[in-house]
Amino acid sequence: MRLAWVVAGATFLAHLIANPHYGFFRDELYFIICGRHPDWGYVDQPPLVPLIAAGSQIFGISLVALRATAALCAGASVFVTMRFVAQLGGGRFAQIFAALVAALTPVLVAFGTQVGPDMIGLWLWPLTALYVLRIIDGATPRLWLAVGACIGFSFEAKYSVVFFALAMLVGLLATGQRRILATPWFFYGSALAIAIALPNAIWQIAHSLPMLQLLLAARHGKNVALSPLGFIAQEILITNPFLAWIWVVGTIVALRDARLRWIGIAVLVLLAEMIALRGKNYYPADVFPIPIAVGALAMARSVTMRWGRFALAGATLLAASWLIPFTVPLLPTPAIVAYTSFFRHTLHLSAESEQHRQGPLGQDFADMHGWPRLAALVARLYRALPPPERARAAIFASNYGEASAIAFFDAGQRLPPVLSGHNQYWLWGPRGSDGSVLIDVNGRCGAASHFYAHARLLARFSDPLGMPYEDGLPIYLCRGPREPLARIWPKLKNYS
């Protein structure tokens, strides 16, 4: 176990040093703002990650403190992966090789780089499977309580754990390991998972299932639609074509082993669920440490010579190096721009999961640029208003990224509450504003929709490194609402 602690600690430190560059990601800003309004749920997410994100900023703005939480999950995931290999009977090399692959698989690296719902599953999904494996191997059935806790807390981070839990259940029921379900502790664990998840489930039901509304809307235009073969190809790409064979081998080995067949079935069922539901390519990715552990053990047992093992580890490092710059903000900005262009236009490789037109950078890094400057521009425009108008003014942004950036980087400017019709912001409503004077970022409320009699362009915000739809952003001053803001508000709803 000491080895696992050392490797996990090294993974955490590597992320801690590498992660805090470029800037806050759009969704990270949104999580922080949501967490500053504690609730049992939000339109597009459960409460756990927003609370963690907001908590990281208690002592002031700190990208290091924020990203340290993701780094901690990455280290915990590597620790669990190594313990999984040990539970399977793997020795030092098998554990280290599994850790190496898990720590360098691009999509898993990304989960440990940015704060987001997937970082919790990066740790808790493999931990769930480890507890199940231990029960199969004869451990006390009381471990079902630990399984239930993992599922419940994962649910409070991201709803996709429901499909993972269902896939595992199918895997157990379809094999001889169904015997471990025949205990009251399985039902106690299930009850614990439900109890932990229940507050957020009730919140979603009480608010007309906004997450379901959002997912249905995203299927019609926002998300990239993939064929079954295209989805599998994307899974290979986001796990690195030169490393993906480890989890593929692990899945095949598991299917052929009576003790582990439930794992292979669970992986296939989860992928089938995501394909059927047209999920984004990264939705099932938290499961990959599990077949990686199985595949790494199989490789370690087939490569027994010391030189062969050194060669295997070296090849893994070399194979991982070419995609790491896309998931960890290591390179200077001009270098990552050139590197991105090479992959897009020379190799014709892309793993984007949304339909938006791309700029010089991929969406993850593009959405780490420009936010402080946007917030400073809006604050300057607000302060330039005559005092009577400033006292009545509100700020409206077209999406949660813009709104959260302006609110987060306020830094004592004492701006009015930032409004938006996008996701959770719409549910928060006008927040006491009558909307008689509006600074409208991106023109959705005023100029574009004719809700106001007068709309004057104040400025345009430009950031060529950001997403194209955020470059050249118009900012209007709107006066003379045709209706009270409270009556306009229902028309501004945008769950997407």
C-alpha positions as CSV (number, residue, x, y, z in Angstrom):
1,M,0.0,0.0,0.0
2,R,2.9,2.3,0.6
3,L,3.8,2.2,-3.1
4,A,0.3,3.2,-4.0
5,W,0.5,6.2,-1.6
6,V,3.8,7.3,-3.2
7,V,2.6,7.1,-6.8
8,A,-0.7,8.8,-5.9
9,G,1.1,11.6,-4.2
10,A,3.4,12.0,-7.2
11,T,0.3,12.2,-9.4
12,F,-1.2,14.8,-7.2
13,L,1.9,16.9,-7.1
14,A,2.4,16.7,-10.9
15,H,-1.2,18.0,-11.4
16,L,-0.8,20.6,-8.8
17,I,2.3,22.1,-10.5
18,A,0.9,21.7,-14.1
19,N,-2.8,22.6,-13.8
20,P,-2.9,26.3,-12.7
21,H,-2.1,27.9,-16.1
22,Y,-4.0,29.9,-18.8
23,G,-6.8,30.8,-16.4
24,F,-10.2,29.8,-15.0
25,F,-12.3,27.6,-17.3
26,R,-15.8,28.8,-18.1
27,D,-17.5,26.0,-16.2
28,E,-15.2,26.4,-13.2
29,L,-16.4,30.0,-12.8
30,Y,-20.0,28.9,-13.0
31,F,-19.5,26.2,-10.4
32,I,-18.0,28.8,-8.0
33,I,-20.9,31.2,-8.5
34,C,-23.5,28.3,-8.0
35,G,-21.7,27.2,-4.9
36,R,-22.0,30.7,-3.4
37,H,-25.7,30.1,-3.6
38,P,-25.9,26.8,-1.7
39,D,-28.9,24.7,-2.6
40,W,-29.8,21.0,-2.9
41,G,-29.4,21.2,-6.7
42,Y,-29.0,23.4,-9.7
43,V,-30.6,23.3,-13.2
44,D,-27.7,21.5,-14.8
45,Q,-25.9,19.8,-11.9
46,P,-26.0,18.3,-8.4
47,P,-24.6,20.4,-5.6
48,L,-21.3,18.7,-4.6
49,V,-18.9,20.2,-7.2
50,P,-20.3,23.8,-6.9
51,L,-19.8,23.6,-3.1
52,I,-16.3,22.2,-3.5
53,A,-15.4,24.9,-6.0
54,A,-16.8,27.8,-3.9
55,G,-15.1,26.4,-0.8
56,S,-11.7,26.6,-2.6
57,Q,-12.1,30.4,-3.0
58,I,-12.9,31.2,0.6
59,F,-9.5,32.8,1.2
60,G,-9.6,34.8,-2.1
61,I,-9.3,34.1,-5.8
62,S,-6.9,31.2,-6.3
63,L,-6.7,29.0,-9.4
64,V,-4.1,26.9,-7.6
65,A,-6.6,26.2,-4.7
66,L,-9.4,25.4,-7.1
67,R,-7.4,23.0,-9.3
68,A,-5.9,21.3,-6.2
69,T,-9.3,19.7,-5.7
70,A,-9.2,18.1,-9.2
71,A,-5.5,17.1,-8.6
72,L,-6.5,15.4,-5.4
73,C,-9.1,13.3,-7.3
74,A,-6.6,12.4,-9.9
75,G,-4.2,11.1,-7.2
76,A,-7.0,9.3,-5.5
77,S,-8.0,7.6,-8.8
78,V,-4.4,6.4,-9.3
79,F,-4.3,5.1,-5.8
80,V,-7.5,3.1,-6.3
81,T,-6.4,1.8,-9.6
82,M,-3.2,0.4,-8.0
83,R,-5.2,-1.2,-5.1
84,F,-7.5,-2.8,-7.7
85,V,-4.5,-4.4,-9.4
86,A,-3.2,-5.5,-6.0
87,Q,-6.7,-7.1,-5.2
88,L,-6.4,-9.0,-8.5
89,G,-3.0,-10.4,-7.4
90,G,-0.7,-8.0,-9.3
91,G,2.7,-7.1,-8.0
92,R,4.8,-3.9,-8.0
93,F,5.3,-3.7,-11.8
94,A,1.7,-4.4,-12.6
95,Q,0.5,-1.7,-10.2
96,I,3.0,0.9,-11.4
97,F,2.2,0.1,-15.1
98,A,-1.6,0.4,-14.4
99,A,-0.9,3.7,-12.6
100,L,1.2,5.0,-15.5
101,V,-1.6,4.2,-18.0
102,A,-4.4,5.6,-15.8
103,A,-2.4,8.8,-15.0
104,L,-1.6,9.5,-18.6
105,T,-4.8,8.5,-20.4
106,P,-5.9,11.9,-21.9
107,V,-9.5,12.0,-20.9
108,L,-8.6,11.0,-17.3
109,V,-5.9,13.5,-17.2
110,A,-8.4,16.2,-18.2
111,F,-10.7,15.1,-15.4
112,G,-7.8,15.7,-13.0
113,T,-6.9,19.1,-14.6
114,Q,-10.2,21.0,-14.4
115,V,-12.7,21.1,-11.6
116,G,-15.9,19.5,-12.9
117,P,-18.4,16.7,-12.1
118,D,-16.3,14.0,-13.7
119,M,-13.4,14.5,-11.2
120,I,-15.5,12.9,-8.4
121,G,-16.3,9.8,-10.6
122,L,-12.7,9.6,-11.5
123,W,-12.1,8.5,-7.9
124,L,-15.4,7.0,-6.8
125,W,-16.3,4.8,-9.8
126,P,-13.2,2.7,-9.6
127,L,-13.5,2.6,-5.8
128,T,-17.0,1.3,-6.1
129,A,-15.8,-1.5,-8.4
130,L,-12.9,-2.3,-6.0
131,Y,-15.4,-2.7,-3.1
132,V,-17.5,-5.0,-5.2
133,L,-14.5,-7.1,-6.1
134,R,-13.5,-7.4,-2.5
135,I,-17.0,-8.7,-1.6
136,I,-16.7,-11.2,-4.5
137,D,-13.3,-12.3,-3.0
138,G,-14.9,-13.0,0.4
139,A,-14.8,-9.7,2.3
140,T,-17.6,-8.8,4.6
141,P,-20.9,-8.0,2.8
142,R,-21.0,-4.9,5.0
143,L,-18.9,-3.3,2.3
144,W,-22.2,-2.9,0.4
145,L,-22.6,0.2,2.6
146,A,-19.3,1.6,1.2
147,V,-20.6,0.8,-2.3
148,G,-23.8,2.7,-1.6
149,A,-22.0,5.7,-0.2
150,C,-19.8,5.8,-3.3
151,I,-22.8,5.7,-5.6
152,G,-24.7,8.2,-3.6
153,F,-21.9,10.8,-3.4
154,S,-21.1,10.2,-7.1
155,F,-24.8,11.0,-7.9
156,E,-24.4,14.3,-6.0
157,A,-21.6,15.1,-8.4
158,K,-23.0,13.8,-11.7
159,Y,-26.1,11.9,-12.7
160,S,-24.3,9.5,-15.1
161,V,-23.3,7.3,-12.1
162,V,-26.9,5.9,-12.4
163,F,-25.9,4.3,-15.7
164,F,-22.6,3.0,-14.3
165,A,-24.5,1.4,-11.3
166,L,-27.0,-0.1,-13.7
167,A,-24.2,-1.5,-15.9
168,M,-22.5,-3.1,-12.9
169,L,-25.7,-4.6,-11.7
170,V,-26.3,-6.1,-15.2
171,G,-22.8,-7.5,-15.1
172,L,-23.3,-9.1,-11.7
173,L,-26.8,-10.5,-12.6
174,A,-25.5,-12.0,-15.9
175,T,-22.7,-13.9,-14.2
176,G,-22.2,-16.3,-11.3
177,Q,-21.2,-13.3,-9.1
178,R,-24.9,-12.6,-8.7
179,R,-24.5,-14.6,-5.5
180,I,-23.1,-11.6,-3.7
181,L,-26.4,-9.8,-4.1
182,A,-28.2,-12.3,-1.9
183,T,-27.6,-10.5,1.3
184,P,-29.5,-7.9,3.3
185,W,-26.4,-5.7,3.1
186,F,-26.9,-5.2,-0.6
187,F,-30.3,-3.7,0.1
188,Y,-28.9,-1.6,3.0
189,G,-26.2,-0.2,0.6
190,S,-28.8,0.5,-2.0
191,A,-30.9,2.3,0.6
192,L,-27.9,4.4,1.6
193,A,-27.2,5.4,-2.0
194,I,-30.8,6.4,-2.4
195,A,-30.8,8.4,0.8
196,I,-27.7,10.3,-0.2
197,A,-29.1,11.0,-3.7
198,L,-32.6,11.8,-2.5
199,P,-32.3,15.5,-1.6
200,N,-31.1,16.4,-5.1
201,A,-33.6,14.1,-6.8
202,I,-36.4,15.8,-4.9
203,W,-35.0,19.2,-5.9
204,Q,-35.0,18.2,-9.6
205,I,-38.6,16.9,-9.4
206,A,-39.7,20.1,-7.5
207,H,-38.2,22.2,-10.3
208,S,-39.8,20.2,-13.2
209,L,-36.7,18.1,-14.0
210,P,-34.6,20.9,-15.5
211,M,-31.7,18.6,-16.1
212,L,-33.9,16.4,-18.3
213,Q,-35.1,19.4,-20.2
214,L,-31.5,20.5,-20.7
215,L,-30.3,17.1,-22.0
216,L,-33.2,16.8,-24.4
217,A,-32.4,20.3,-25.8
218,A,-28.7,19.4,-26.1
219,R,-29.6,16.4,-28.3
220,H,-31.1,18.7,-30.9
221,G,-28.3,20.8,-32.1
222,K,-25.7,21.4,-29.4
223,N,-24.0,18.1,-29.1
224,V,-22.1,16.3,-31.9
225,A,-24.2,13.3,-33.0
226,L,-22.1,10.2,-33.3
227,S,-22.9,6.8,-34.9
228,P,-22.2,3.7,-32.7
229,L,-18.9,3.2,-34.6
230,G,-18.1,6.9,-34.4
231,F,-18.7,6.8,-30.6
232,I,-16.3,3.9,-30.1
233,A,-13.7,5.7,-32.4
234,Q,-14.0,8.7,-30.1
235,E,-13.5,6.6,-27.0
236,I,-10.3,5.3,-28.6
237,L,-9.2,8.8,-29.5
238,I,-9.9,10.4,-26.1
239,T,-8.0,7.5,-24.4
240,N,-5.1,7.9,-26.8
241,P,-5.0,5.4,-29.7
242,F,-1.6,4.2,-28.5
243,L,-2.8,3.6,-24.9
244,A,-6.5,2.6,-25.5
245,W,-5.5,-1.0,-26.3
246,I,-4.8,-1.5,-22.5
247,W,-8.5,-0.9,-21.5
248,V,-9.6,-2.8,-24.6
249,V,-7.4,-5.8,-23.6
250,G,-8.7,-5.4,-20.0
251,T,-12.3,-5.6,-21.2
252,I,-11.6,-8.7,-23.3
253,V,-9.6,-10.4,-20.5
254,A,-12.4,-9.7,-18.0
255,L,-15.0,-11.2,-20.3
256,R,-13.0,-14.4,-20.5
257,D,-12.4,-14.7,-16.7
258,A,-15.3,-16.0,-14.6
259,R,-14.2,-14.0,-11.6
260,L,-14.1,-10.7,-13.6
261,R,-16.7,-11.2,-16.3
262,W,-19.0,-8.8,-14.6
263,I,-16.5,-6.0,-15.3
264,G,-16.3,-6.7,-19.0
265,I,-20.1,-6.8,-19.3
266,A,-20.4,-3.6,-17.2
267,V,-18.0,-1.8,-19.5
268,L,-19.8,-2.9,-22.6
269,V,-23.3,-2.1,-21.2
270,L,-22.2,1.4,-20.1
271,L,-20.8,2.1,-23.6
272,A,-24.0,0.8,-25.1
273,E,-26.1,3.0,-22.8
274,M,-24.1,6.1,-23.8
275,I,-24.5,5.3,-27.5
276,A,-28.2,4.7,-27.2
277,L,-28.7,8.0,-25.3
278,R,-26.4,9.9,-27.6
279,G,-24.1,10.9,-24.8
280,K,-21.0,13.0,-25.2
281,N,-17.8,11.0,-25.8
282,Y,-16.5,11.6,-22.3
283,Y,-19.6,10.6,-20.4
284,P,-18.5,7.0,-19.7
285,A,-14.8,7.8,-19.2
286,D,-14.7,7.4,-15.4
287,V,-15.1,3.7,-15.9
288,F,-11.8,3.3,-17.8
289,P,-9.4,2.9,-14.7
290,I,-11.2,-0.4,-14.1
291,P,-10.4,-2.2,-17.4
292,I,-7.1,-0.4,-17.4
293,A,-6.2,-2.2,-14.2
294,V,-7.2,-5.6,-15.6
295,G,-5.4,-4.9,-18.9
296,A,-2.2,-3.7,-17.2
297,L,-2.1,-6.8,-15.0
298,A,-2.5,-9.0,-18.1
299,M,0.4,-7.2,-19.8
300,A,2.6,-7.4,-16.7
301,R,2.0,-11.2,-16.6
302,S,2.9,-11.6,-20.2
303,V,6.0,-9.5,-20.1
304,T,8.2,-11.0,-17.5
305,M,11.8,-9.9,-18.5
306,R,13.1,-6.8,-16.8
307,W,14.2,-5.2,-20.1
308,G,10.8,-5.9,-21.6
309,R,9.1,-4.2,-18.7
310,F,11.3,-1.2,-18.9
311,A,10.6,-1.0,-22.7
312,L,6.9,-1.3,-22.0
313,A,6.9,1.5,-19.5
314,G,9.1,3.7,-21.7
315,A,6.9,3.1,-24.7
316,T,3.8,4.1,-22.6
317,L,5.5,7.4,-21.6
318,L,6.4,8.1,-25.2
319,A,2.9,7.2,-26.5
320,A,1.3,9.4,-23.9
321,S,3.5,12.5,-24.5
322,W,1.9,13.6,-27.8
323,L,-1.6,14.2,-26.4
324,I,-0.8,15.4,-22.9
325,P,-0.4,19.1,-24.0
326,F,-4.1,19.0,-25.1
327,T,-5.2,18.1,-21.5
328,V,-2.7,19.8,-19.3
329,P,-2.0,23.6,-19.8
330,L,1.8,23.1,-20.0
331,L,2.8,24.8,-23.2
332,P,3.1,28.5,-23.8
333,T,0.1,29.8,-25.6
334,P,1.8,30.3,-29.0
335,A,3.1,26.8,-28.8
336,I,-0.3,25.2,-28.0
337,V,-1.9,27.2,-30.8
338,A,0.6,25.8,-33.3
339,Y,0.3,22.3,-31.9
340,T,-3.5,22.4,-32.1
341,S,-3.3,23.6,-35.7
342,F,-1.0,20.8,-36.6
343,F,-3.4,18.1,-35.3
344,R,-6.5,19.7,-36.9
345,H,-5.2,20.5,-40.3
346,T,-2.3,18.1,-40.8
347,L,-3.5,15.0,-38.9
348,H,-7.2,15.8,-39.2
349,L,-7.9,14.7,-35.6
350,S,-10.6,16.2,-33.4
351,A,-12.5,15.0,-30.3
352,E,-14.8,18.0,-29.9
353,S,-18.2,17.0,-28.3
354,E,-20.2,20.1,-29.2
355,Q,-21.1,21.7,-32.5
356,H,-19.6,25.1,-31.9
357,R,-17.1,26.5,-34.4
358,Q,-13.6,26.2,-33.0
359,G,-11.0,28.9,-32.8
360,P,-7.2,28.5,-32.6
361,L,-7.5,26.5,-29.4
362,G,-9.7,23.6,-28.5
363,Q,-12.7,24.5,-26.4
364,D,-11.2,23.5,-23.1
365,F,-8.2,25.9,-23.4
366,A,-10.1,28.5,-25.4
367,D,-12.6,28.8,-22.5
368,M,-9.7,29.6,-20.1
369,H,-8.9,32.9,-21.9
370,G,-10.3,36.4,-21.7
371,W,-12.6,36.3,-18.7
372,P,-10.9,38.8,-16.5
373,R,-10.7,41.3,-19.4
374,L,-14.4,40.9,-20.1
375,A,-15.3,41.5,-16.5
376,A,-13.0,44.5,-16.3
377,L,-14.6,46.0,-19.5
378,V,-18.2,45.5,-18.2
379,A,-17.2,47.0,-14.8
380,R,-15.7,50.1,-16.6
381,L,-18.9,50.6,-18.7
382,Y,-21.0,50.3,-15.5
383,R,-18.9,52.9,-13.6
384,A,-19.2,55.2,-16.6
385,L,-23.0,55.5,-16.3
386,P,-24.4,58.6,-14.8
387,P,-25.1,58.0,-11.0
388,P,-28.9,57.9,-11.4
389,E,-28.7,55.3,-14.1
390,R,-26.0,53.4,-12.3
391,A,-28.3,53.1,-9.3
392,R,-31.0,51.4,-11.4
393,A,-28.8,49.4,-13.8
394,A,-28.6,45.7,-14.1
395,I,-26.1,43.5,-16.1
396,F,-27.4,40.8,-18.4
397,A,-25.2,38.2,-20.1
398,S,-26.2,35.7,-22.8
399,N,-24.7,32.6,-21.1
400,Y,-23.5,31.4,-17.8
401,G,-19.8,31.7,-18.7
402,E,-20.1,35.4,-19.4
403,A,-22.3,36.0,-16.4
404,S,-20.1,34.0,-14.0
405,A,-16.9,35.7,-15.2
406,I,-18.4,39.1,-14.6
407,A,-19.7,38.1,-11.2
408,F,-16.5,36.3,-10.1
409,F,-14.0,38.9,-11.2
410,D,-16.0,41.8,-9.7
411,A,-13.2,42.1,-7.1
412,G,-14.8,44.9,-5.1
413,Q,-16.3,46.8,-8.0
414,R,-19.7,46.4,-6.3
415,L,-21.5,45.6,-9.5
416,P,-25.2,44.8,-9.4
417,P,-26.3,41.2,-9.6
418,V,-25.4,39.7,-12.9
419,L,-28.4,38.2,-14.7
420,S,-28.8,35.7,-17.5
421,G,-31.5,33.4,-18.9
422,H,-29.0,30.5,-19.2
423,N,-29.5,27.5,-17.0
424,Q,-29.3,28.2,-13.2
425,Y,-29.2,32.0,-13.8
426,W,-32.7,31.8,-15.3
427,L,-34.0,30.0,-12.2
428,W,-32.5,32.8,-9.9
429,G,-34.7,35.3,-11.8
430,P,-34.3,39.1,-12.0
431,R,-33.1,39.2,-8.4
432,G,-34.8,42.5,-7.6
433,S,-33.9,44.4,-10.7
434,D,-36.6,46.2,-12.6
435,G,-34.5,46.2,-15.8
436,S,-35.1,49.9,-16.6
437,V,-31.4,50.3,-17.4
438,L,-29.6,47.3,-18.7
439,I,-26.0,46.6,-19.7
440,D,-26.5,43.8,-22.2
441,V,-23.6,41.5,-22.9
442,N,-24.0,39.9,-26.3
443,G,-27.4,41.6,-27.0
444,R,-29.7,38.7,-26.3
445,C,-32.0,40.6,-23.8
446,G,-32.1,44.0,-25.5
447,A,-30.9,44.6,-29.0
448,A,-31.5,41.2,-30.5
449,S,-34.9,40.6,-29.0
450,H,-36.5,44.0,-29.2
451,F,-37.5,43.9,-25.5
452,Y,-36.2,47.4,-25.2
453,A,-37.1,50.6,-27.1
454,H,-33.5,51.9,-27.2
455,A,-30.3,49.9,-27.4
456,R,-26.9,51.6,-28.0
457,L,-23.7,49.8,-28.7
458,L,-21.2,50.7,-26.0
459,A,-18.3,48.4,-26.9
460,R,-17.1,45.1,-28.4
461,F,-15.1,42.6,-26.5
462,S,-12.5,40.7,-28.5
463,D,-10.4,37.7,-27.6
464,P,-9.1,35.8,-30.7
465,L,-7.9,32.9,-28.4
466,G,-11.4,32.4,-26.9
467,M,-14.3,30.6,-28.5
468,P,-15.3,32.3,-31.8
469,Y,-18.8,33.0,-30.5
470,E,-17.3,35.0,-27.6
471,D,-15.0,37.1,-30.0
472,G,-16.3,40.4,-31.1
473,L,-18.9,40.3,-28.3
474,P,-21.3,43.3,-28.5
475,I,-22.2,45.1,-25.3
476,Y,-25.2,47.3,-25.4
477,L,-26.8,49.9,-23.1
478,C,-30.5,49.2,-23.1
479,R,-33.2,51.7,-21.9
480,G,-37.0,51.8,-22.1
481,P,-38.2,48.2,-21.5
482,R,-41.4,47.5,-23.5
483,E,-42.5,45.3,-20.5
484,P,-41.4,44.9,-16.9
485,L,-38.4,42.6,-16.6
486,A,-40.5,40.2,-14.5
487,R,-42.9,39.7,-17.4
488,I,-40.0,39.4,-19.9
489,W,-38.2,36.9,-17.8
490,P,-40.1,33.7,-18.8
491,K,-39.2,34.4,-22.5
492,L,-35.5,34.5,-21.6
493,K,-35.3,30.9,-20.4
494,N,-32.4,29.0,-22.1
495,Y,-31.7,25.5,-20.8
496,S,-28.9,24.2,-22.9
